Amino acid sequence: MNKNLRTTIIFIILGLAAVIIFYPKIKPFIKSKLTKQSNEAIPLRTRQQALTVSGLIISPVQMSELVKSIGTLHPDEEVDLSFETSGKIVSINFQEGTRVKKGDLLAKINDKPLQAQLEKLLAQKKLAEQKEFRQRNLLDKDAISQESYDQVQTDVQTLQADINLITARISETELRAPFDGIIGLRYISEGAYATPSTKIARLVKISPIKIEFSIPERYEQEIKIGYPIKFSIDGINSEFNASVYAIDPKIELNTRTLVLRALYPNRYEELKPGRYTGITLTLSQIENAVAIPTEALIAEIEGEKVFVCRSGRAESIKVSTGLRTESKIQITSGLKFGDTLLITGILQLRQGLPLRLDTIYTSK
């Protein structure tokens, strides 16, 4: 046998023996390589696992544009009570925190000197009237001149004017309630000397109650007298309804806002002035709108988009938006009624990703 042939046969035999001996050890490695090559031959999209998501079927809804603001409650009427003249306080006729009626006498300043002047003038007037009566009789008989009678008549009129003046000054010594309301804390006691600048107490009327708030200037044309608003108070679960009764004719230069005031009946006086309140105004309403949850909208440099489910896969759609509320956004183009919007797993969604819908909602 040829030497080269014999050498070749020996190498083949040794190779076969090595394969038989080491095959059990290299079998797993060979299997993994074959599996990897097989997987690489399968398209990538066929190997993606389906993502479990929730969907929302788009249906017509009504949308309203809401404007939020912060307001303050103000009393319907409020005044710091004080006397119109100076003097010693001789009586205080009210209890702090009680109700008073318009015209009630609340406090009194010493008016004895004025009362004495009034008595003197009344006596002088009575005497002057008697003299005027006698002079008129004499004038009828042509016993005196018209000029003499006119002088006496003028004296009577002068005394009456002096009486009116003293009466007015006496009324200034009386502090009366200018309107129905609740009187607050007292700041002075009997026996104190009061002047027109001395604050006696505060009188407030809180039924009805005013709500003052501001809105952006762009809504100026939409708000009219009688416009309804809703407001809430911290610590009170219920919401209250009021209506606009006054609009400031000038835009605030610093804030570029329009100041409005609304009126709430507050019949049971449950609301107190000075509290902050949250204001909600409902402006334009849109019927049969395409609206989606805010979290379903994806903002990108090129624009905004959403994902919908079509044929079991995720599909990206560019959309245009309109009216926005706290939880919803109006879609003006890109979506139509009946589309299934994806509302969960937003960050994992990709174009063409297989989907498995576990829950389907209907927009409300």
Number of C-alpha atoms within 10 A of each C-alpha: 5 6 7 9 9 10 10 11 11 11 11 11 10 12 12 10 12 11 11 10 10 10 12 9 9 10 10 11 10 11 11 11 11 12 12 10 11 10 12 10 9 10 9 9 10 9 10 11 11 13 17 13 19 19 21 22 19 21 18 16 15 12 20 15 15 17 15 16 15 16 23 16 23 23 17 18 17 17 14 13 22 20 23 17 16 17 18 16 21 15 16 18 11 16 13 12 14 12 15 20 13 11 12 16 16 19 21 22 25 18 18 10 9 15 15 12 14 19 13 12 18 16 12 15 20 13 13 18 18 12 16 21 15 11 21 20 13 15 16 11 9 10 11 14 12 14 10 13 19 13 11 18 18 13 17 20 14 13 19 16 13 17 19 13 13 19 15 11 16 20 17 17 21 22 21 21 20 16 17 18 22 18 24 18 13 16 10 15 13 14 14 12 15 21 15 13 12 16 15 23 17 19 23 20 20 25 21 17 22 25 27 20 20 21 21 16 15 10 12 14 7 9 15 14 13 13 15 18 18 17 21 18 16 10 6 9 8 9 10 14 15 20 19 20 16 15 17 11 9 11 16 14 8 6 11 14 18 20 20 20 21 24 23 20 15 16 11 9 13 8 19 13 17 12 13 18 19 16 24 17 18 14 15 11 12 13 10 11 21 25 28 27 16 15 13 19 21 15 11 9 5 7 10 14 18 23 23 23 24 14 10 14 18 21 19 14 14 17 17 13 17 12 18 17 15 9 10 17 21 21 19 15 13 13 20 16 13 12 15 21 26 25 21 15 12 15 7 9 21 13 12 16 18 22 20 15 14 10 10 15 13 13 15 11
